[in-house]
Amino acid sequence: MSLIEVKDISKTFKVSKRRGGVPGMLANLFVPKFERKEAVKNISLSIEKGEMVGFIGPNGAGKSTTIKMLSGILYPDSGEIIVDGFIPYKQRKNYVGRIGVVFGQKSQLQWDLPVIDSFELLKAIYRVPDAVYQKNLSRFTEMLDMGSFIRQPVRQLSLGQRMRADIVAALIHSPEIVFFDEPTIGIDVVGKETIRSFIRELNEQDKVTMLFTTHDMQDIEKTCKRLVIIDGGTKVYDGTLGGIREQYGTSRQLDVEFAGRAEIAPIDKVEMETIDENKKRFIFENRDIQINELMNQILSRYQVRDINISEPDIESIIRKIYNREVDGI
Amino acid sequence: MRIAPYFAYARKCFLGRSAYRFDHLMSILSTCMQFFIFWGIYRALYGANSEIDGITFSMVTTNFILSMGLGAVFCPDDYFLPNKIWDGSIATELLRPISFKGRMIAENLGNAAFDLLFRFLPVLVIALLTVGVSAPASPVMLLLFLFSAFLGYGVLWTISFAVQMTSFWLINIWSLLTIKNVFVNVLSGSMIPLWFMPEWMNGILNFTPFSSIYFTPVQIYLGQLSYGEIAFKCGVQVLWIAGIYLIGNFLWKKGQQKLVVQGG
């Protein structure tokens, strides 16, 4: 049995459908219209202890809804969730003490109080022993470089500072499972890097199990080994980061700069684009034609000055998956 | 259930209230103004009479200062749940390993303690120095008054609690809360002492929870009730608390399953 076991969960929301303008408003007032939106459809997932899983999908794919069901905030309409032996939504009060959740878009800190006061409050709520609290606080404060603003009221913090404080707030009770829901949203490159290395260290040293949603593929590449992609409420990929390249990223591109103005005859099963006068791009599938064969064909026939092979980056593969441009989905 | 986390929430509220000092000073002023406006109106209505229907003017004054003073303390945050549902912060609230209802009570009591010390007492002192307030009927009655006022707070809290729970379905419940507050203000005796209500009206009011909020404690304070009547009226207060709480709790259980977190 895995630490986190999700079986066939679904969640449907009733969304009111508004018609625009004054006539539409009047019509709505008397005959409201509703639509059922299936936010999550039969998702199953299992995560082992100590794993770090990137959880991605386009906006509205159902990521946050899934995280909220895993955290015991929302009730699934059907299906089963067991985390660490608990059914989150039924045993909420006992369960949530064991997990930490960071919502990038919702602060958990007390708006009017200094950051440190919020931490003190959490210490009391989670009944964190003094020694553990002091140890966590000083360690996290140093790792996330929070010394300069820990005594400022939350309302006066910048977004990056607030996010770091929020992350510490979710971890102050040393949870063994942490859900991050877009912890790097709106953060600059330096801030993102700090957060990533913090998350990585927590996973490696403390063996904290993590589920991490984001829209920044670099977050995933730098932290997670495993990737789960959902779209339209269903799971479309679950595997390693490298696996996704093997499965979907099979196309390669070859940029060739010719010695002079090149008139290239079309090559079978290879797409050709003109970059400029003497530069061409060849796009092909690995399974259709071998790279050395293609290069042979070109080098034997034309004068070549420079050549460059690249494989698609993760981001463009993901983009293809979101746009449903790949096979097998 | 350990009490420490709840105490921490109560303390946080108590301390947080001092953040906006000017607002607090104004709230003392507003309670004083409210009191003196009503005092002035009844002063004029009484004219040269020292009593009307056996009710002396000093009793009326005492009714106002006690019910409005208590009213300054009895302010459960009606938007505690609605606001959290409206802006989606209910999500983070439910992540805390404590009872949401317990926390709601704790925060309200933290605020009430602050208001008792820094709003009720200043207003009481101002009233004592200016228009005078009747002394309690006896020390025992003062204690019973405090006990009954505490139960009155319970009645008011459970009403607010039950109404708030409808926000799981309705999201925006401003109008429901306004209706509730009109009922509380008019029918609890804090604007019109219930002595002056017509007989039939008082008959109806006996079947509503509103008169148990302020009027029962005030009557005890003034020594208008016998021990038997006090026991009966406090019993009624307890029944209201239990009954309304059960309704609210039922809505709370159902509402959690319906919960929609707004804003992603």
Contacts between the chains, C-beta under 8 A, distances in Angstrom:
chain1	res1	chain2	res2	distance
A	13	B	260	6.0
A	64	B	261	7.9
A	64	B	264	5.7
A	68	B	91	6.2
A	68	B	261	6.1
A	71	B	91	8.0
A	71	B	94	7.8
A	71	B	95	6.2
A	72	B	94	6.9
A	72	B	95	7.9
A	73	B	90	7.8
A	73	B	91	5.1
A	73	B	94	4.7
A	73	B	95	7.1
A	73	B	259	7.3
A	73	B	261	6.6
A	74	B	259	6.2
A	74	B	261	6.8
A	75	B	256	7.0
A	75	B	257	4.7
A	75	B	259	7.5
A	92	B	94	6.6
A	93	B	97	5.7
A	93	B	98	6.8
A	93	B	99	6.5
A	94	B	97	7.0
A	95	B	97	7.8
A	96	B	94	7.4
A	96	B	95	5.2
A	96	B	96	6.6
A	96	B	97	4.9
A	97	B	97	3.5
A	99	B	95	7.9
A	101	B	92	7.7
A	101	B	95	5.3
A	103	B	91	6.5
A	103	B	92	6.4
A	105	B	263	7.0
A	105	B	264	5.7
A	106	B	88	6.2
A	106	B	89	5.9
A	106	B	91	6.1
A	106	B	92	5.4
A	106	B	263	7.7
A	107	B	92	7.7
A	108	B	92	4.4
A	108	B	95	7.2
A	110	B	12	6.7
A	110	B	16	7.2
A	112	B	16	5.4
A	112	B	19	4.8
A	113	B	12	7.0
A	113	B	15	7.7
A	113	B	16	6.4
A	117	B	12	7.4
A	117	B	15	8.0
A	120	B	8	7.8
A	121	B	8	5.4
A	121	B	9	7.3
A	121	B	12	5.5
A	124	B	4	5.7
A	124	B	5	5.3
A	124	B	7	7.6
A	124	B	8	3.5
A	125	B	5	4.3
A	125	B	8	6.4
A	125	B	9	7.7
A	125	B	96	5.5
A	125	B	97	6.9
A	125	B	98	5.9
A	126	B	5	7.9
A	126	B	97	6.5
A	127	B	2	7.0
A	127	B	4	7.0
A	127	B	5	7.1
